[in-house]
Amino acid sequence: MAMDREQLEQDIRELCSRGDTGRAVERALQGYGVEIMRLIASVMHNPEQANDGFSLFCENLLKGLPGFRWESSFRTWAYRLARNACYQLMHAPAARETPVTASLIPEQPEPRRSDTQPWQRTSVKERFRALRDSLQPEERMILMFRVDQRLSWTEVARVMWDENEPPTSAALNRKATSLRQQFQRIKAHLRTMAIGQGLIEQDNLGG
């Protein structure tokens, strides 16, 4: 897997060095498109917004790739583009006007909601996923980058970097330290929620 990723990174870089941005983007999407889409979908929680987010990511990738300075791996930079696309959509003004066609549809009575909580109706794995999905988008991103994608803390810091200018080594280390501390707080919060919902016993938390 690591060797495949190294080859993919090399392929993208070689295409960029030849000025073939179109093929570089195509190769990048072949290699990383699925995981990028999975990331965006996990953050947006809405199929339409996830599709919009991926389209925005692709647009920004095509525009930004010629200026990419290769100060990180392409994968790390692509995750940052995906993260920024999610933030851009989440902070965009929502459309407030109701379409005329929708206003003509008779309102249907809402189905009676079950008194059973979601975590009581699903498997343990799904219940843990529901807890994770209840976190804030930034918290979910930190978990996904560190746990799912196994990025180093320096890579996570690059992805979550908020400034337009590239970070210095010292600034990147400070950001990585801050994210690591935030990660510990997120894990503690998840444990507390899991205990409250009976998913794990308090004695199983360890030291």
N, C-alpha and C positions, 0 to 999 in steps of 0.2 A: 504493500500500500504506500509506504513512504517513498519507495523507488518510483512508483507510478506517478506520485505527486511531484517528485523532482523532475521527471521527464516532462510532465505537463507544464511545470513552471518554465523549464528550458524551452519548450516549444513556443510558449506564448512570448517569451522574451526574444527569441530569434525572429519571430514574425514581426514583432515591434521594431527590432533593429533594422529590418528590411523595409520598414515603413508600411507594412501590410496590415493596417489596423483592422480592417474588416475581417480578415482571416484570423487575426489574433483574438478578436472578440468571439468569433465563431468557435475557436478552439477552447477559449475560456468557458464558454457556456456549455460546451460538450462535457468538459471536465468538472465544472463547479456549479452548473446551472441548477441541478436537482437540490443540492444542499443549500444553495442560496435561496431558492424558492421555499424550501422547508423552513428555513430560518424566518423569512418574511411572513410566511403563513402563521408560524407560531407566535409572532409578535402582534400581527394585525388582528387575528381572530375573526376575520371576515373574508370570505372568498373573493368578493369583488375588490376589496381594498388590497388584498394580497396580490391579486393580478395587477392592479394599478401600481402597487409598490414594485413588483418585479419589472414592469414596463419602465418605470422611472429609473430603476437600477440599471437596466440595459441602456437606456438613453444616456445616463450619466457615465456609464462605462465607456460607451463609444466616444463621448466628448472628452472624457478625462484621460483615457489611456495614452494618447500621444504625449501628454505632459507628465506621466507617471515616472518618478525618478528612481524607482527600484530600491528605495531605502528600507523596504520591508519585502516580504514575499508578496507575490501577486495576490495570493489567497487572503492574506491579512488585509491588504488594501481593498480587495473586493468586499470583504465583510464590512469594512468601514463604509463603503458606498451603499451597501444594503442597509446598514444601520441608519445612515443619513436619509435614505429614501423613506424608511419607516417613519422617522421623526418628521420629515417634511410633510408626509401625508397626515400624520396624527395632529400636526399643528396647523393644517390648512383649514380655512373656514368651511364649515359643513354647509351643504345646501339645505336651506330651510323651507323652500317652497314645495308644496305638495303638488305633484303632477295632477292635471285635470282628470286624466283617466282614472287615477287612483281615488280621487274624491268622489267619483261616481259609483264606486263599488260599495254595495251595502255592507255595513259593519256586521261582522259575524260575532256572536257571543263567544267570549274567551272560554276555552275548555277549562273545566275544573282542575285546579292544580292539585297534585298529590301532596299529602302532608309528609311524605317520605323525603328526606333530604337526598340530594344527588349522590353523596358519598355512600348512602345506604342502599342505592339501587345499582351500583356498578361494582366491578371487580376491584380488588385492592390496588392493582396497577393503575386503573383508570382513576381511582380516588386520589392516589398520589399525584397523578398528572393534573387532576382538577385543582389540587392545592397549588401546584407550581403555576398553573395558568392564572391563578388568582393574584399573583404577584404583579407589581408594576412592570411595564414594558422594559425599562432599563434593567430591573432586577432579573427578569427572564433572560435578557440578552447576556448578562454576565454569566449566568448559569450555563446557557447554551454554548457560549464561547469557551468557557473553562472546562465544563464537564462533558458536553456532547462533542465538541470539535477539538477539545484537548489543546487549545492554544496555550502557549506560555503566558505568564503574567505580563511580560513585556509586549507580547503580541496583543493581548487583550487591551493593554493600555493604549497601543497604537489605534486599535479599532475604536475605542471609546474616547479618543482624543477629540476635544471640542473646538480647538482653535484651528484657524485656517493655515497658520504657519506650522511647519514640521516641528516636533518637540526636540529639545536638547536632550542629551542622555540623562542629565540630572532631573529634568522635568518629567521625563518618561519613567524614571525610577520612582519618583514621588507619586505619579499617577498609578503605577503598578502597586505600590504599597497601599495606597488609598483603596484601590479596587479589591485588593486581597482582604483588607479589613471589612469592606462592605460585603464581600462574599461570605465571610464568617458570620456576619450579622444575618444575612439572608438564610444561611443554613440553620442558624439558631431559631429564626422565625418559623421556618418550615417545620422544624422539630416540634416547636410549641403547638403549632396548628395540628400536626399529626397526632400529638398526644391528646389534644382537646377533642379530636374526632375519633379517638380510640383506634387509630391505625397502628400505633406502636405503644409499647409500655414505657413508662418513664425509666424503669430500670434498664431498658435496652439502650439508653443513650450513651452509656459509657462515661468515661471521665471527661 
